[in-house]
Amino acid sequence: MSLKKAGFFIILILLIDQISKLYIKTHFALGDEVEVFDWFSILFVENEGMAWGTKIPGEYGKLALTLFRLAAIVGIGYWLWDAVRNNGSKILIFSIALIFAGAFGNIIDSVFYGIIFDDSYGHVASFLPEAGGYSSLFHGKVVDMLYFPLWKGYLPEWIPIWGGEYFTFFEPVFNIADSAISVGVAMLLVFNKRAFPKEDKAE
């Protein structure tokens, strides 16, 4: 796969990711939910930190996380370029392109959303508000909206520790960028041998 084709996929994923986030941010207040099916809802939440809502403590935790993401995207970009240059497998290049696009999509939120939107608490956010954004450069929150509560109910009493408690599967809320990263990583794991073919050694 050429770098041009990989770039096309990256741009396509970024457009879908950012258009969905911009729509949610300008049409939903924080916590608003629209049920599409019993097992799928559009639920607007914002993620201030890493995966699963984990945060880096301290005044500069968010800044450190964003700077780390920026450094990581440079490394992923080099990995993609190197894979294309060395005629890597299509699965490898496509997987890296997915991971790059997903990481880049969430970086856009972290870097810019704090200055181009006001907050979404109890009202729909405004794009480029006159009073300024809800935060500063590099301190934006990542917009999530895809919620798949595939099963909800009380766990059987015989289950250790959690027995009898109310449980939701799958509870995390994510976005298109997260999906791209997850699919890219999954492809590398499942199709590892095809992604990293070993050259036959000459006898």
C-alpha positions as CSV (number, residue, x, y, z in Angstrom):
1,M,0.0,0.0,0.0
2,S,1.3,3.4,-1.0
3,L,1.7,6.4,1.4
4,K,-0.9,8.2,-0.7
5,K,-3.5,5.5,-0.1
6,A,-2.7,5.4,3.6
7,G,-3.0,9.1,3.7
8,F,-6.5,8.9,2.1
9,F,-7.7,6.5,4.8
10,I,-6.2,8.7,7.5
11,I,-8.0,11.8,6.2
12,L,-11.3,9.9,5.8
13,I,-11.2,8.7,9.4
14,L,-10.2,12.1,10.7
15,L,-13.1,13.7,8.9
16,I,-15.6,11.2,10.2
17,D,-14.2,11.5,13.7
18,Q,-14.1,15.3,13.8
19,I,-17.5,15.8,12.1
20,S,-19.1,13.5,14.6
21,K,-17.5,15.2,17.5
22,L,-18.3,18.7,16.3
23,Y,-22.0,17.7,15.8
24,I,-22.2,16.2,19.3
25,K,-20.4,19.2,20.9
26,T,-22.8,21.7,19.2
27,H,-26.0,19.7,19.6
28,F,-25.8,17.9,22.9
29,A,-25.3,19.1,26.5
30,L,-23.0,17.0,28.6
31,G,-24.8,13.8,29.7
32,D,-27.5,14.0,27.0
33,E,-28.4,10.6,25.6
34,V,-30.3,9.4,22.6
35,E,-31.2,5.7,22.6
36,V,-30.9,4.2,19.1
37,F,-31.4,0.6,20.1
38,D,-31.6,-1.2,23.4
39,W,-27.9,-2.0,23.1
40,F,-26.7,1.2,21.5
41,S,-27.0,4.9,22.5
42,I,-25.4,8.2,21.6
43,L,-24.2,9.5,25.0
44,F,-22.2,12.7,25.3
45,V,-19.3,12.5,27.7
46,E,-15.9,14.1,27.8
47,N,-12.7,12.4,28.7
48,E,-10.2,14.5,30.6
49,G,-7.4,12.0,30.6
50,M,-6.3,8.6,29.3
51,A,-8.2,5.5,28.5
52,W,-11.0,4.6,30.8
53,G,-11.1,8.1,32.2
54,T,-7.8,7.8,34.1
55,K,-6.2,11.1,34.9
56,I,-2.6,12.2,35.5
57,P,-2.7,14.1,38.8
58,G,-1.2,17.5,39.4
59,E,-1.5,20.9,37.8
60,Y,0.5,19.9,34.7
61,G,-0.9,16.4,34.3
62,K,-3.1,17.2,31.4
63,L,-0.4,19.2,29.7
64,A,2.1,16.3,30.1
65,L,-0.4,13.9,28.6
66,T,-1.1,16.1,25.6
67,L,2.6,16.6,25.0
68,F,3.2,12.8,25.3
69,R,0.4,12.2,22.7
70,L,2.1,14.7,20.3
71,A,5.4,12.9,20.7
72,A,3.7,9.5,20.2
73,I,2.0,10.7,17.0
74,V,5.4,11.7,15.6
75,G,6.7,8.2,16.3
76,I,3.6,6.5,14.8
77,G,4.0,8.7,11.7
78,Y,7.6,7.6,11.3
79,W,6.6,4.0,11.7
80,L,4.0,4.4,8.9
81,W,6.5,6.1,6.6
82,D,9.2,3.4,7.3
83,A,6.7,0.6,6.7
84,V,5.8,2.1,3.3
85,R,9.4,2.7,2.4
86,N,10.3,-0.9,3.2
87,N,7.3,-2.3,1.2
88,G,5.6,-3.5,4.4
89,S,2.5,-5.7,4.1
90,K,-0.9,-4.0,3.3
91,I,-2.2,-5.2,6.7
92,L,0.7,-3.6,8.5
93,I,0.4,-0.2,6.7
94,F,-3.4,-0.1,7.0
95,S,-3.2,-1.0,10.7
96,I,-0.6,1.8,11.4
97,A,-2.7,4.2,9.4
98,L,-5.8,3.4,11.6
99,I,-3.7,3.9,14.8
100,F,-2.2,7.2,13.5
101,A,-5.6,8.5,12.5
102,G,-7.2,7.6,15.8
103,A,-4.4,9.1,17.8
104,F,-4.4,12.3,15.7
105,G,-8.2,12.6,16.1
106,N,-8.0,12.6,19.9
107,I,-5.0,15.0,19.8
108,I,-7.1,17.5,17.9
109,D,-9.6,17.5,20.8
110,S,-6.8,17.8,23.5
111,V,-5.0,20.6,21.8
112,F,-7.8,22.8,20.4
113,Y,-11.2,22.0,21.8
114,G,-10.5,24.0,25.0
115,I,-10.1,27.2,23.1
116,I,-12.7,26.8,20.3
117,F,-15.6,25.7,22.5
118,D,-17.1,26.9,25.8
119,D,-18.2,24.2,28.3
120,S,-21.1,21.8,27.9
121,Y,-22.4,21.7,31.4
122,G,-26.2,22.1,31.3
123,H,-26.3,23.7,27.9
124,V,-25.1,23.1,24.3
125,A,-21.6,24.5,23.7
126,S,-20.9,27.4,21.4
127,F,-18.3,27.2,18.6
128,L,-15.7,30.0,18.9
129,P,-17.5,31.8,21.7
130,E,-16.8,35.5,22.2
131,A,-16.0,35.0,25.9
132,G,-13.4,32.5,25.0
133,G,-13.2,28.7,25.5
134,Y,-13.5,26.6,28.5
135,S,-9.8,26.0,28.9
136,S,-6.5,26.9,27.2
137,L,-4.4,25.4,24.4
138,F,-3.3,21.8,25.1
139,H,-6.0,21.4,27.8
140,G,-9.0,20.3,25.8
141,K,-11.2,17.4,26.7
142,V,-11.8,14.4,24.3
143,V,-15.4,14.1,23.1
144,D,-16.9,10.6,23.4
145,M,-20.4,9.5,22.3
146,L,-20.6,5.8,21.3
147,Y,-22.2,3.8,24.1
148,F,-22.9,0.0,23.7
149,P,-24.6,-1.3,26.9
150,L,-25.0,-4.8,25.5
151,W,-26.3,-6.2,28.8
152,K,-27.6,-4.6,32.0
153,G,-28.7,-6.4,35.1
154,Y,-27.9,-7.8,38.5
155,L,-25.1,-10.3,38.7
156,P,-25.9,-13.8,40.3
157,E,-25.3,-13.9,44.0
158,W,-22.8,-16.8,43.6
159,I,-20.3,-14.7,41.8
160,P,-17.5,-13.8,44.2
161,I,-17.1,-10.1,45.2
162,W,-19.5,-8.6,42.7
163,G,-22.4,-11.0,43.2
164,G,-25.8,-9.2,43.5
165,E,-24.4,-5.9,42.1
166,Y,-25.9,-4.1,39.1
167,F,-23.6,-4.5,36.1
168,T,-23.4,-3.1,32.6
169,F,-21.5,-4.7,29.8
170,F,-20.1,-2.8,27.8
171,E,-19.9,0.4,29.9
172,P,-17.1,2.6,28.4
173,V,-18.1,5.4,26.1
174,F,-15.8,6.0,23.1
175,N,-15.5,7.7,19.8
176,I,-14.5,7.0,16.1
177,A,-10.8,7.8,16.9
178,D,-10.8,5.2,19.7
179,S,-12.4,2.7,17.4
180,A,-9.7,3.2,14.8
181,I,-7.0,2.7,17.3
182,S,-8.6,-0.5,18.7
183,V,-9.2,-2.0,15.2
184,G,-5.6,-1.2,14.2
185,V,-4.1,-2.8,17.3
186,A,-6.5,-5.8,17.0
187,M,-5.5,-6.3,13.3
188,L,-1.8,-6.3,14.3
189,L,-2.5,-8.9,17.0
190,V,-4.8,-11.2,15.0
191,F,-2.9,-11.0,11.7
192,N,0.5,-10.8,13.2
193,K,2.1,-13.2,10.9
194,R,0.7,-11.5,7.8
195,A,1.6,-8.1,9.1
196,F,5.2,-9.1,9.9
197,P,6.0,-11.8,7.4
198,K,9.3,-13.5,7.9
199,E,11.5,-13.7,4.8
200,D,12.4,-17.3,3.8
201,K,16.0,-18.0,4.6
202,A,18.1,-19.3,1.7
203,E,19.3,-22.8,2.2
